[in-house]
Amino acid sequence: MITKRIDGCRSRLDSEVKSLPPSPLAALFENEDDESGEDSDDDSGTDHGSGESSGTRLQRCQRLGGEGWNLPDTFQTSNLLFYERFKAYQDYMLGDCKPSEVKAFTADYLEKALEPCDWSAVWSTNIFDVVVEVEDLDLNELKACVKLALPLQSQTRGCEITEDAFNSLLEATQHKVPLLELQVVYKESGEFDQTALALEHLRFFYKHIWRQWDEEDEDDDFDYFVRCVEPRLRLFYDVLEDRLPAGLVAEYQSLLQSCSQCFQQFSELRSGLSADSDSELDNVSMVEGLKLYDQLEMFKRRLHIIENPLLRYVLTYKGSSRRQCVESRGLRESGMKMVHVVTGVCSSIQLQALLTARLTPLSASENTEIQFHKDPVAAVGACHQGDVVIVLPGTYTVSSSIFIPDSITIEGFGFPDEVVIENRHKGDSFVESTGADVQVSNIKFIQHDAVEGILCVRQGTLNMENCVLQCETTGVVVRTSARLTMNMCDLYGSKGAGLEIYPGSICSLVNNEIHHCKDGVLIKDFANELDGMPSITMEKNVIHNNECYGVILVKPGEEQNVHETEADPAGQTEDTQPEASSSSSKPEAHPSSSSAASPVEAAGIGCTDGDVASASGRKWQFGRQLSRNKEVSCSRPVQDLMQHQIFVSVQGNQFKRNGKGDFGVFFY
């Protein structure tokens, strides 16, 4: 079976090679204008490396060392772009193979791509680097048969190794070394470019993509590239380009290490069991093995959630260890209160107005002092509980996140468009609030590059009034057990949800405008039952011009039937909507061919809008409740949500021109 599939892949590859230059992989590292359009299609849905030309010729990698360094230069292959690796794995190395076929497909790929002999490489390990000559290949074991290149060229770390010692080591290994440890010596002729590139794809695959447990996956019928390779490759470049929060990256690495250790323990325990033995020791080992298996499956599920971009967006994560280090300072020992004034340049008129309107009332008591700062980050960093920060008009560019661990007040002295704090820091978030009672007002926040959000309420209470939040990546996040009150604010520009509300949080939105985001409000009603459901008040908000939904609810897929219905823009029930109730007896709306494709389908995950337990075995469903412009009859989504106690109050809201509808439900 595997042989037939490999032959089919070989035939397909050979037909493609006829239209390429003499090297089968030359298209990966030579500029060709006539293929630029095709390459752009391969990179749909990602902007990894979008600023560079498609496929650059391999360059020399100079191996810099100290005195006595005599190693030759190798090829520079570690800086390949996302689409270059994507295309190589999809079109040449893996194709549509199953997990159990990966080794066979890889060996077949290397047979075509590698020079069989007579090329030089640097054998690189943690202890030494030495130049060897490749005489033959053993692709089934992913090894090369080598001999020392003379005269000896080597570099050791922490020890001295002679030529005789190297020869003894090679004899012990039957002159076979792993291909993963070989780096091709650079040749300007380009004769070995293809070999160097193929070894880089192999090395990268087994270091960053392949998992020990992939080959033992119970469901061996799925396309390994689609299921595992592509999401892991995208995750690697998201981490490389700082697109993920540091806490999520640390959590993934910790899970990966734990899963590897658990798999190792499970494999050792399994190998020690005897199939015919009924001894008590084997029975105990069997019970331990079952426990390890359940633990291993749990680790694999959590890894899959982080690796999959869609699941990562709707389900992760609990936080970053870095922020937990910012602790509340509490009250000053002296009992003094401080008013922090932030200004770059202050005119006499501004100072007089500030004294009259704010400083004199705040400094009425003797235990109040005033400090001046040029930087909002420094002013907030100097605060203790009960302090006040007043930001005068101006644009303040900050290069680090703003952490608010204490109950303080931050207010702009003017209109929001006059008091601007702009973040140029490429970090996890812009503003982090953990204080018990934080007040923020009259400020415009402009976000650049922060990967977690423009504002994250991790714990405590944040009251925000008359602020403008201009997002570039993601929006406001309200974590479990946190509370946000947002009044008369303008939020826009998020590439994710404008506002993400986690289970167990409390959120009050009154008189706000949320627009031009991917989703307006994303409500996460899932996770641990101990967290409870979020408690949300939405009154007199205008949610419009969002790419997908005005409001979307994420929850466990317990219900067996999902219906497409219309959300009432004003948040009123059908009892108070005579126009809607007069329509034809509220029929249940089912999916139609004109309905927009769900993001789950776009991500390549099977989903339906109907029965969760369908015969096709799909594990996802997406229920959409469309707005009036979809010509679907009105139902009672708000009443249903009120029965689940998610919404405390929903009234007077307006929903306009949201791409996929005013309200949607995502079942996972």
VEXBABA-785275 format. One record per residue (C-alpha): x, y, z. Coordinates in Angstrom, 2 decimals. Layout:
<rs>
[[X, Y, Z]];
...
</rs>
This chain:
<rs>
[[0.00, 0.00, 0.00]];
[[2.75, 2.44, 1.02]];
[[4.81, 1.47, -2.03]];
[[1.90, 2.26, -4.37]];
[[1.36, 5.66, -2.76]];
[[5.07, 6.46, -2.96]];
[[5.09, 5.43, -6.63]];
[[2.11, 7.70, -7.24]];
[[3.85, 10.56, -5.49]];
[[7.03, 9.82, -7.47]];
[[5.09, 9.94, -10.77]];
[[3.47, 13.21, -9.82]];
[[6.82, 14.67, -8.79]];
[[8.52, 13.48, -11.99]];
[[5.86, 15.17, -14.10]];
[[6.43, 18.42, -12.22]];
[[10.20, 18.15, -12.56]];
[[9.94, 18.21, -16.36]];
[[8.79, 21.83, -16.23]];
[[11.47, 22.87, -13.73]];
[[15.19, 23.60, -14.12]];
[[17.50, 20.55, -13.94]];
[[17.43, 20.47, -10.11]];
[[14.10, 19.08, -8.78]];
[[14.07, 21.63, -5.95]];
[[15.54, 24.57, -7.84]];
[[12.23, 26.42, -7.67]];
[[12.68, 26.67, -3.91]];
[[15.81, 28.79, -4.03]];
[[15.98, 30.46, -7.43]];
[[14.05, 33.60, -8.36]];
[[11.54, 32.90, -11.12]];
[[9.12, 35.66, -12.09]];
[[6.70, 33.31, -13.83]];
[[6.02, 31.44, -10.55]];
[[5.51, 34.44, -8.30]];
[[1.75, 34.27, -8.61]];
[[1.66, 30.57, -7.69]];
[[3.85, 31.15, -4.63]];
[[1.56, 33.87, -3.37]];
[[-1.34, 31.41, -3.39]];
[[0.61, 28.96, -1.24]];
[[0.95, 31.60, 1.45]];
[[-2.69, 32.50, 1.70]];
[[-3.82, 33.32, 5.18]];
[[-0.39, 34.31, 6.46]];
[[2.01, 37.20, 6.01]];
[[5.11, 35.33, 7.14]];
[[8.02, 36.72, 5.16]];
[[5.70, 38.82, 3.00]];
[[8.31, 41.55, 2.74]];
[[10.95, 39.42, 1.01]];
[[11.31, 38.10, -2.51]];
[[10.03, 34.62, -3.20]];
[[12.84, 32.10, -2.93]];
[[16.39, 33.40, -2.62]];
[[19.52, 31.55, -3.67]];
[[21.38, 29.90, -0.82]];
[[24.16, 32.00, 0.63]];
[[27.42, 31.29, 2.43]];
[[27.33, 30.90, 6.23]];
[[30.65, 31.98, 7.66]];
[[31.65, 29.85, 10.64]];
[[33.32, 32.42, 12.88]];
[[35.67, 31.10, 15.53]];
[[38.68, 32.04, 17.60]];
[[42.35, 31.43, 17.09]];
[[43.10, 28.12, 15.42]];
[[39.67, 27.86, 13.79]];
[[40.09, 25.91, 10.55]];
[[36.58, 24.78, 9.59]];
[[35.21, 25.64, 6.12]];
[[32.07, 27.69, 5.56]];
[[28.71, 25.96, 5.14]];
[[25.41, 26.90, 3.48]];
[[23.11, 29.40, 5.17]];
[[19.77, 27.55, 5.36]];
[[18.33, 28.40, 8.77]];
[[16.66, 31.64, 7.62]];
[[14.20, 30.14, 5.14]];
[[10.80, 31.79, 4.87]];
[[7.54, 30.21, 5.91]];
[[6.24, 29.53, 2.42]];
[[9.55, 27.96, 1.33]];
[[9.30, 25.30, 4.05]];
[[5.54, 24.99, 3.49]];
[[5.98, 24.31, -0.21]];
[[8.82, 21.84, 0.31]];
[[6.88, 19.75, 2.85]];
[[3.61, 19.88, 0.95]];
[[4.81, 19.37, -2.62]];
[[8.01, 17.37, -2.29]];
[[8.64, 15.72, 1.06]];
[[5.34, 14.65, 2.63]];
[[2.48, 15.24, 0.21]];
[[-0.68, 13.53, 1.48]];
[[1.05, 10.81, 3.49]];
[[-0.32, 9.33, 6.70]];
[[1.65, 9.50, 9.98]];
[[2.78, 5.89, 9.59]];
[[4.12, 6.69, 6.10]];
[[6.25, 9.68, 7.04]];
[[9.55, 7.79, 7.19]];
[[8.96, 6.08, 3.85]];
[[8.00, 9.32, 2.11]];
[[10.96, 11.12, 3.68]];
[[13.42, 8.46, 2.48]];
[[11.97, 8.65, -1.03]];
[[12.31, 12.45, -1.01]];
[[15.94, 12.28, 0.15]];
[[16.76, 9.70, -2.53]];
[[15.78, 12.24, -5.18]];
[[17.18, 15.34, -3.48]];
[[20.56, 14.29, -2.04]];
[[23.77, 13.70, -3.93]];
[[24.55, 10.02, -3.24]];
[[28.29, 10.52, -2.56]];
[[31.42, 12.61, -3.02]];
[[30.45, 15.70, -1.08]];
[[31.95, 17.29, 2.03]];
[[30.10, 18.16, 5.21]];
[[30.74, 19.35, 8.73]];
[[29.69, 16.70, 11.25]];
[[28.43, 18.87, 14.10]];
[[27.65, 17.64, 17.63]];
[[27.57, 19.20, 21.09]];
[[31.20, 18.16, 21.65]];
[[32.93, 18.64, 18.32]];
[[32.75, 19.80, 14.70]];
[[34.77, 17.86, 12.13]];
[[34.89, 17.81, 8.33]];
[[33.96, 14.46, 6.74]];
[[33.57, 13.09, 3.22]];
[[30.26, 11.39, 2.37]];
[[30.73, 8.08, 0.56]];
[[27.23, 6.60, 0.65]];
[[23.73, 7.05, 2.09]];
[[21.55, 4.80, 4.23]];
[[18.21, 6.56, 3.84]];
[[16.15, 3.98, 5.72]];
[[18.11, 4.89, 8.86]];
[[18.55, 8.55, 7.81]];
[[22.32, 8.17, 8.02]];
[[25.35, 8.77, 5.82]];
[[28.47, 6.63, 5.46]];
[[31.45, 8.94, 5.92]];
[[35.20, 9.07, 6.36]];
[[37.44, 11.78, 7.83]];
[[38.53, 14.46, 5.42]];
[[42.33, 14.78, 5.41]];
[[44.11, 16.79, 6.52]];
[[42.02, 16.81, 9.70]];
[[39.83, 19.91, 10.17]];
[[38.05, 19.93, 13.51]];
[[37.01, 22.04, 16.45]];
[[36.28, 20.61, 19.90]];
[[34.54, 22.03, 22.96]];
[[36.04, 21.34, 26.36]];
[[38.28, 18.48, 25.25]];
[[40.97, 17.44, 22.79]];
[[40.19, 14.75, 20.20]];
[[42.91, 13.39, 17.93]];
[[42.64, 11.96, 14.44]];
[[42.94, 8.42, 15.82]];
[[40.14, 9.12, 18.28]];
[[37.87, 10.33, 15.47]];
[[38.63, 7.22, 13.44]];
[[37.88, 5.00, 16.45]];
[[34.57, 6.78, 16.92]];
[[33.65, 6.24, 13.27]];
[[34.59, 2.57, 13.48]];
[[32.32, 2.19, 16.53]];
[[29.43, 3.62, 14.51]];
[[30.33, 1.62, 11.38]];
[[31.22, 4.95, 9.75]];
[[27.54, 5.95, 9.82]];
[[26.48, 9.35, 11.18]];
[[22.98, 10.90, 11.32]];
[[22.06, 13.10, 8.39]];
[[20.58, 15.53, 10.91]];
[[24.09, 16.28, 12.18]];
[[25.61, 17.07, 8.75]];
[[25.99, 20.56, 7.30]];
[[27.09, 20.71, 3.68]];
[[30.33, 22.57, 2.97]];
[[29.65, 25.64, 0.82]];
[[30.47, 25.53, -2.90]];
[[30.00, 28.60, -5.10]];
[[29.18, 26.45, -8.12]];
[[25.73, 25.67, -6.71]];
[[26.27, 21.98, -7.28]];
[[25.32, 21.07, -3.71]];
[[22.65, 23.73, -3.04]];
[[19.90, 21.14, -3.42]];
[[21.60, 18.74, -0.99]];
[[22.09, 21.47, 1.61]];
[[18.46, 22.56, 1.30]];
[[17.11, 19.02, 1.58]];
[[19.15, 18.40, 4.75]];
[[17.83, 21.65, 6.22]];
[[14.22, 20.58, 5.58]];
[[14.96, 17.22, 7.16]];
[[16.69, 18.78, 10.17]];
[[13.95, 21.35, 10.72]];
[[11.21, 18.74, 10.39]];
[[12.58, 16.42, 13.07]];
[[13.50, 19.29, 15.38]];
[[10.34, 21.40, 15.23]];
[[7.53, 19.42, 13.55]];
[[7.80, 15.68, 14.23]];
[[6.68, 14.30, 17.61]];
[[7.60, 10.88, 18.97]];
[[3.95, 9.95, 19.36]];
[[2.80, 10.98, 15.86]];
[[3.47, 7.57, 14.36]];
[[1.30, 5.88, 17.00]];
[[-1.77, 8.03, 16.45]];
[[-4.88, 5.86, 16.61]];
[[-6.46, 7.75, 13.73]];
[[-3.92, 7.00, 11.01]];
[[-6.20, 7.87, 8.09]];
[[-5.84, 11.64, 8.24]];
[[-3.56, 13.76, 6.05]];
[[-0.49, 14.30, 8.23]];
[[0.49, 17.55, 6.52]];
[[-2.91, 19.19, 7.02]];
[[-3.46, 17.84, 10.54]];
[[0.00, 18.38, 12.05]];
[[2.67, 19.85, 9.80]];
[[0.97, 23.05, 8.64]];
[[-0.33, 24.18, 12.08]];
[[2.99, 23.41, 13.77]];
[[4.90, 25.23, 11.05]];
[[2.66, 28.28, 11.40]];
[[3.05, 28.16, 15.18]];
[[6.85, 28.11, 14.82]];
[[6.82, 31.29, 12.73]];
[[4.23, 32.96, 14.98]];
[[6.59, 32.41, 17.91]];
[[9.61, 33.47, 15.86]];
[[7.94, 36.75, 14.89]];
[[6.62, 37.48, 18.42]];
[[2.98, 37.02, 17.41]];
[[2.07, 35.05, 20.54]];
[[2.11, 36.06, 24.21]];
[[5.19, 34.95, 26.12]];
[[2.98, 33.13, 28.61]];
[[1.38, 31.04, 25.89]];
[[4.77, 30.18, 24.41]];
[[6.08, 29.13, 27.83]];
[[2.95, 27.05, 28.41]];
[[3.36, 25.29, 25.05]];
[[7.02, 24.49, 25.68]];
[[6.20, 23.16, 29.14]];
[[3.39, 21.00, 27.74]];
[[5.67, 19.68, 25.01]];
[[8.32, 18.69, 27.55]];
[[5.75, 17.07, 29.86]];
[[4.20, 15.16, 26.96]];
[[7.61, 13.87, 25.85]];
[[8.43, 12.66, 29.35]];
[[5.03, 11.01, 29.71]];
[[5.41, 9.26, 26.34]];
[[8.85, 8.02, 27.32]];
[[7.55, 6.58, 30.58]];
[[4.57, 5.00, 28.82]];
[[6.79, 3.43, 26.14]];
[[9.19, 1.97, 28.71]];
[[6.31, 0.57, 30.77]];
[[4.62, -0.89, 27.68]];
[[7.81, -2.56, 26.44]];
[[8.21, -4.30, 29.80]];
[[4.78, -5.91, 29.76]];
[[4.34, -9.51, 28.70]];
[[1.29, -10.30, 26.61]];
[[0.83, -13.79, 28.12]];
[[1.61, -12.96, 31.73]];
[[-1.09, -12.76, 34.40]];
[[1.25, -11.90, 37.26]];
[[0.25, -9.32, 39.85]];
[[3.22, -7.15, 38.88]];
[[2.06, -7.01, 35.25]];
[[-1.47, -6.18, 36.37]];
[[-0.17, -3.27, 38.44]];
[[1.92, -2.12, 35.49]];
[[-1.17, -2.31, 33.28]];
[[-3.06, 0.03, 35.61]];
[[-0.13, 2.45, 35.68]];
[[0.05, 2.25, 31.91]];
[[-3.61, 3.19, 31.56]];
[[-3.07, 6.20, 33.82]];
[[-0.06, 7.30, 31.78]];
[[-2.05, 6.81, 28.56]];
[[-4.88, 9.05, 29.81]];
[[-2.34, 11.65, 30.88]];
[[-0.61, 11.45, 27.51]];
[[-3.89, 11.97, 25.65]];
[[-4.66, 14.99, 27.82]];
[[-1.27, 16.53, 27.00]];
[[-1.79, 15.86, 23.28]];
[[-5.22, 17.53, 23.31]];
[[-3.84, 20.63, 25.00]];
[[-0.95, 20.80, 22.54]];
[[-3.39, 20.48, 19.64]];
[[-5.44, 23.42, 20.95]];
[[-2.39, 25.68, 21.00]];
[[-1.11, 24.46, 17.63]];
[[-4.40, 25.01, 15.81]];
[[-4.85, 28.76, 15.06]];
[[-8.64, 28.68, 15.38]];
[[-8.69, 26.74, 18.64]];
[[-5.90, 28.91, 19.99]];
[[-7.99, 31.98, 19.24]];
[[-11.13, 30.82, 21.00]];
[[-9.85, 28.61, 23.83]];
[[-6.43, 29.63, 25.20]];
[[-5.01, 30.63, 27.72]];
[[-4.60, 31.43, 31.45]];
[[-1.78, 33.94, 31.57]];
[[1.84, 34.90, 31.65]];
[[4.19, 34.24, 34.53]];
[[5.88, 37.58, 33.86]];
[[2.85, 39.58, 34.93]];
[[2.38, 37.64, 38.10]];
[[5.68, 39.13, 39.27]];
[[4.15, 42.65, 39.34]];
[[2.72, 42.81, 42.85]];
[[0.67, 45.46, 44.58]];
[[2.69, 47.97, 46.59]];
[[-0.20, 48.88, 48.86]];
[[-0.25, 52.11, 50.90]];
[[2.89, 54.09, 51.65]];
[[4.27, 53.59, 55.12]];
[[4.14, 57.34, 55.67]];
[[0.47, 57.44, 54.73]];
[[1.14, 60.09, 52.08]];
[[-0.89, 60.28, 48.90]];
[[0.78, 61.29, 45.65]];
[[-0.52, 63.11, 42.59]];
[[1.62, 62.28, 39.56]];
[[1.51, 64.83, 36.73]];
[[2.69, 63.63, 33.32]];
[[3.74, 66.29, 30.85]];
[[6.48, 66.97, 28.34]];
[[5.99, 70.72, 28.00]];
[[3.41, 72.66, 30.02]];
[[2.31, 76.23, 29.30]];
[[1.44, 78.63, 32.08]];
[[-2.22, 78.59, 31.01]];
[[-2.34, 74.80, 31.21]];
[[-0.64, 74.83, 34.60]];
[[-3.08, 77.41, 35.96]];
[[-6.06, 75.43, 34.68]];
[[-4.59, 72.24, 36.16]];
[[-4.09, 73.89, 39.55]];
[[-7.63, 75.24, 39.61]];
[[-9.45, 72.18, 38.31]];
[[-7.50, 69.24, 39.78]];
[[-4.39, 69.90, 41.85]];
[[-5.94, 72.26, 44.41]];
[[-8.91, 69.96, 45.21]];
[[-6.65, 66.87, 45.33]];
[[-4.02, 68.59, 47.51]];
[[-6.42, 70.01, 50.05]];
[[-5.15, 67.66, 52.78]];
[[-1.63, 67.93, 54.22]];
[[-0.73, 64.32, 53.43]];
[[-0.70, 64.87, 49.63]];
[[2.36, 65.57, 47.48]];
[[2.81, 66.30, 43.77]];
[[5.38, 64.72, 41.45]];
[[6.07, 65.53, 37.79]];
[[6.99, 62.92, 35.15]];
[[7.69, 62.95, 31.42]];
[[6.70, 59.30, 30.92]];
[[3.31, 57.71, 31.72]];
[[5.00, 54.35, 32.36]];
[[7.29, 55.89, 34.99]];
[[4.36, 57.70, 36.61]];
[[2.27, 54.52, 36.92]];
[[5.34, 52.59, 38.08]];
[[5.83, 55.05, 40.95]];
[[2.23, 54.76, 42.17]];
[[1.03, 53.26, 45.42]];
[[-2.56, 52.50, 46.35]];
[[-4.80, 55.57, 46.19]];
[[-2.50, 57.69, 44.00]];
[[-3.72, 59.77, 41.07]];
[[-2.02, 60.12, 37.69]];
[[-2.97, 63.16, 35.58]];
[[-1.78, 63.13, 31.97]];
[[-1.66, 66.53, 30.28]];
[[-2.41, 66.96, 26.56]];
[[0.25, 65.59, 24.24]];
[[1.34, 62.40, 22.47]];
[[3.42, 60.11, 24.67]];
[[5.28, 57.26, 22.95]];
[[6.13, 54.42, 25.31]];
[[8.45, 51.47, 24.72]];
[[7.21, 49.11, 27.44]];
[[3.96, 47.75, 28.81]];
[[2.00, 49.62, 31.47]];
[[1.29, 47.46, 34.56]];
[[-1.32, 48.65, 37.08]];
[[-1.14, 46.45, 40.21]];
[[-2.70, 48.96, 42.66]];
[[-5.99, 50.80, 43.02]];
[[-5.16, 54.10, 41.32]];
[[-6.79, 56.70, 39.09]];
[[-5.38, 57.59, 35.66]];
[[-7.06, 60.50, 33.91]];
[[-6.35, 62.63, 30.89]];
[[-6.61, 66.39, 31.41]];
[[-8.53, 67.11, 28.24]];
[[-10.34, 65.26, 25.47]];
[[-9.16, 61.75, 24.51]];
[[-7.87, 62.90, 21.11]];
[[-5.66, 65.43, 22.92]];
[[-4.18, 62.98, 25.45]];
[[-2.60, 60.14, 23.47]];
[[-0.43, 57.28, 24.74]];
[[1.08, 55.31, 21.87]];
[[2.75, 51.95, 22.35]];
[[5.72, 51.02, 20.13]];
[[6.74, 48.05, 22.29]];
[[6.60, 44.64, 20.63]];
[[5.50, 42.79, 23.74]];
[[2.61, 40.77, 25.10]];
[[0.18, 43.59, 25.84]];
[[-0.11, 47.35, 26.14]];
[[-1.91, 47.90, 29.45]];
[[-2.22, 45.26, 32.21]];
[[-4.59, 45.87, 35.13]];
[[-4.63, 43.74, 38.28]];
[[-5.59, 46.43, 40.82]];
[[-8.66, 45.99, 43.01]];
[[-10.24, 49.29, 41.86]];
[[-8.62, 51.09, 38.91]];
[[-10.08, 54.17, 37.21]];
[[-9.03, 55.25, 33.68]];
[[-10.63, 58.14, 31.78]];
[[-10.16, 60.66, 28.95]];
[[-7.18, 58.97, 27.25]];
[[-6.59, 57.63, 23.76]];
[[-4.49, 54.46, 23.60]];
[[-2.84, 53.52, 20.30]];
[[-1.51, 49.98, 20.06]];
[[1.26, 48.67, 17.83]];
[[2.51, 45.06, 17.79]];
[[1.26, 44.00, 21.25]];
[[0.24, 40.40, 20.67]];
[[-2.15, 39.76, 23.54]];
[[-4.26, 42.90, 23.59]];
[[-4.40, 46.65, 23.91]];
[[-5.80, 46.20, 27.42]];
[[-5.96, 43.13, 29.65]];
[[-7.94, 43.10, 32.91]];
[[-6.33, 40.10, 34.55]];
[[-7.93, 40.47, 37.98]];
[[-9.59, 43.13, 40.12]];
[[-11.82, 45.87, 38.72]];
[[-11.17, 48.39, 35.95]];
[[-13.56, 51.27, 35.32]];
[[-12.93, 52.94, 31.96]];
[[-14.79, 56.03, 30.80]];
[[-14.56, 58.27, 27.74]];
[[-11.49, 56.54, 26.27]];
[[-10.48, 55.68, 22.71]];
[[-8.80, 52.33, 22.04]];
[[-7.13, 52.11, 18.63]];
[[-5.99, 48.52, 18.14]];
[[-3.62, 47.09, 15.60]];
[[-3.54, 43.43, 16.64]];
[[-6.02, 42.35, 19.35]];
[[-8.40, 44.23, 21.62]];
[[-9.57, 44.30, 25.24]];
[[-9.39, 41.06, 27.26]];
[[-11.32, 40.44, 30.50]];
[[-9.90, 37.38, 32.26]];
[[-11.63, 34.98, 34.62]];
[[-12.73, 36.62, 37.94]];
[[-11.91, 40.10, 36.61]];
[[-14.43, 42.95, 36.27]];
[[-14.61, 45.62, 33.56]];
[[-16.90, 48.60, 33.38]];
[[-16.60, 50.47, 30.09]];
[[-18.69, 53.58, 29.46]];
[[-18.67, 55.94, 26.47]];
[[-15.57, 54.40, 24.88]];
[[-14.62, 53.93, 21.24]];
[[-12.90, 50.62, 20.37]];
[[-11.80, 49.72, 16.85]];
[[-9.20, 48.10, 14.60]];
[[-8.68, 44.72, 16.31]];
[[-7.63, 41.83, 14.09]];
[[-9.28, 39.51, 16.59]];
[[-12.26, 40.32, 18.81]];
[[-12.65, 43.89, 19.95]];
[[-13.56, 42.58, 23.41]];
[[-12.89, 39.07, 24.75]];
[[-14.87, 38.09, 27.85]];
[[-13.69, 34.99, 29.74]];
[[-15.73, 32.64, 31.97]];
[[-16.32, 33.87, 35.50]];
[[-15.75, 37.53, 34.61]];
[[-18.14, 40.47, 35.01]];
[[-18.46, 43.00, 32.22]];
[[-20.62, 46.12, 31.93]];
[[-20.75, 47.87, 28.55]];
[[-22.79, 51.07, 28.32]];
[[-22.84, 53.68, 25.54]];
[[-19.79, 52.30, 23.72]];
[[-18.94, 51.98, 20.04]];
[[-17.17, 48.80, 18.87]];
[[-16.41, 48.64, 15.18]];
[[-14.04, 47.53, 12.40]];
[[-12.76, 44.46, 14.28]];
[[-12.84, 40.80, 13.27]];
[[-15.62, 40.18, 15.84]];
[[-17.17, 42.85, 18.01]];
[[-17.56, 40.97, 21.32]];
[[-16.34, 37.40, 21.88]];
[[-17.86, 35.70, 24.94]];
[[-16.12, 32.54, 26.15]];
[[-18.65, 30.45, 28.07]];
[[-16.57, 27.29, 28.53]];
[[-13.67, 25.78, 30.52]];
[[-13.75, 24.79, 34.17]];
[[-17.17, 24.65, 35.79]];
[[-15.65, 26.29, 38.87]];
[[-15.10, 29.47, 36.85]];
[[-18.80, 29.91, 36.28]];
[[-20.42, 31.77, 33.43]];
[[-19.58, 35.38, 32.59]];
[[-22.00, 38.06, 33.75]];
[[-22.58, 40.72, 31.10]];
[[-24.52, 43.96, 30.89]];
[[-24.90, 45.52, 27.43]];
[[-26.89, 48.73, 27.10]];
[[-27.03, 51.39, 24.39]];
[[-23.92, 50.18, 22.54]];
[[-23.37, 50.55, 18.80]];
[[-21.58, 47.52, 17.32]];
[[-21.04, 47.88, 13.60]];
[[-18.85, 47.17, 10.55]];
[[-17.12, 44.17, 12.07]];
[[-15.74, 41.57, 9.67]];
[[-17.57, 38.57, 11.16]];
[[-20.10, 38.88, 14.02]];
[[-21.26, 41.66, 16.26]];
[[-21.40, 39.30, 19.26]];
[[-20.21, 35.69, 19.22]];
[[-20.59, 33.14, 22.03]];
[[-18.18, 30.20, 22.44]];
[[-19.54, 27.31, 24.47]];
[[-19.39, 23.50, 24.79]];
[[-21.31, 21.64, 22.07]];
[[-23.88, 19.99, 24.34]];
[[-26.96, 20.92, 22.34]];
[[-27.82, 18.56, 19.51]];
[[-29.53, 21.10, 17.27]];
[[-28.47, 24.59, 16.34]];
[[-30.64, 26.99, 14.42]];
[[-29.86, 30.09, 12.41]];
[[-32.00, 32.93, 13.67]];
[[-31.91, 36.67, 13.88]];
[[-30.57, 38.61, 16.83]];
[[-32.64, 41.59, 17.89]];
[[-30.37, 44.63, 17.44]];
[[-31.98, 46.43, 20.32]];
[[-31.65, 43.49, 22.66]];
[[-35.43, 43.27, 23.14]];
[[-37.47, 40.11, 23.35]];
[[-40.08, 39.21, 20.77]];
[[-42.82, 40.19, 23.23]];
[[-41.78, 43.81, 22.75]];
[[-41.20, 43.47, 18.99]];
[[-44.59, 43.51, 17.27]];
[[-43.03, 43.69, 13.79]];
[[-40.95, 40.58, 14.35]];
[[-43.74, 38.63, 16.05]];
[[-46.08, 39.35, 13.19]];
[[-43.91, 37.35, 10.82]];
[[-44.81, 33.82, 9.91]];
[[-44.99, 31.82, 13.15]];
[[-41.24, 31.89, 13.91]];
[[-40.04, 28.92, 11.83]];
[[-36.65, 27.39, 12.55]];
[[-34.08, 28.59, 10.05]];
[[-31.65, 26.01, 8.72]];
[[-28.44, 26.54, 6.76]];
[[-28.77, 27.45, 3.13]];
[[-26.34, 27.46, 0.26]];
[[-26.22, 31.23, 0.38]];
[[-25.02, 31.29, 3.96]];
[[-21.48, 32.50, 4.52]];
[[-18.91, 29.81, 5.19]];
[[-18.00, 29.51, 8.85]];
[[-14.47, 30.24, 10.06]];
[[-14.24, 26.62, 11.15]];
[[-14.70, 25.48, 7.56]];
[[-12.18, 28.04, 6.40]];
[[-9.66, 26.62, 8.85]];
[[-10.02, 23.17, 7.39]];
[[-11.93, 21.65, 10.31]];
[[-15.14, 19.75, 9.57]];
[[-18.24, 21.43, 10.93]];
[[-21.99, 21.56, 10.41]];
[[-24.78, 23.84, 11.50]];
[[-26.93, 20.86, 12.41]];
[[-26.50, 17.70, 14.42]];
[[-23.25, 17.44, 16.40]];
[[-23.23, 13.66, 16.29]];
[[-23.63, 13.38, 12.54]];
[[-22.71, 10.21, 10.71]];
[[-19.69, 11.92, 9.18]];
[[-18.14, 12.09, 12.64]];
[[-17.60, 15.84, 12.63]];
[[-16.72, 17.19, 16.05]];
[[-17.48, 20.85, 15.45]];
[[-20.59, 22.83, 14.78]];
[[-21.22, 26.44, 14.22]];
[[-24.65, 27.95, 14.83]];
[[-25.20, 31.32, 13.24]];
[[-27.89, 33.78, 14.11]];
[[-28.14, 36.20, 11.24]];
[[-29.37, 39.77, 11.07]];
[[-32.42, 41.08, 9.26]];
[[-30.54, 41.75, 6.03]];
[[-30.19, 37.95, 5.69]];
[[-34.01, 37.69, 5.48]];
[[-34.29, 35.17, 8.29]];
[[-37.19, 35.30, 10.71]];
[[-36.71, 36.66, 14.24]];
[[-36.27, 34.27, 17.15]];
[[-35.34, 34.69, 20.83]];
[[-31.54, 34.47, 21.18]];
[[-31.47, 37.10, 23.89]];
[[-34.19, 35.32, 25.87]];
[[-32.24, 32.07, 25.61]];
[[-29.10, 33.74, 26.87]];
[[-31.00, 35.43, 29.71]];
[[-32.21, 32.01, 30.81]];
[[-28.57, 30.92, 31.03]];
[[-27.81, 34.03, 33.12]];
[[-25.03, 35.21, 30.85]];
[[-26.65, 38.59, 30.21]];
[[-27.83, 40.54, 33.23]];
[[-29.25, 43.27, 31.03]];
[[-29.37, 43.69, 27.25]];
[[-31.26, 46.66, 25.88]];
[[-31.03, 49.56, 23.49]];
[[-28.08, 48.19, 21.49]];
[[-27.64, 48.80, 17.77]];
[[-26.02, 46.33, 15.36]];
[[-25.17, 47.48, 11.84]];
[[-23.34, 46.01, 8.85]];
[[-21.59, 43.15, 10.64]];
[[-20.23, 40.80, 7.95]];
[[-21.70, 37.44, 9.04]];
[[-24.49, 38.62, 11.32]];
[[-25.25, 40.33, 14.57]];
[[-25.04, 37.27, 16.80]];
[[-23.37, 33.86, 16.45]];
[[-22.78, 30.78, 18.59]];
[[-19.65, 28.65, 18.21]];
[[-19.95, 25.11, 19.64]];
[[-16.75, 23.19, 20.27]];
</rs>
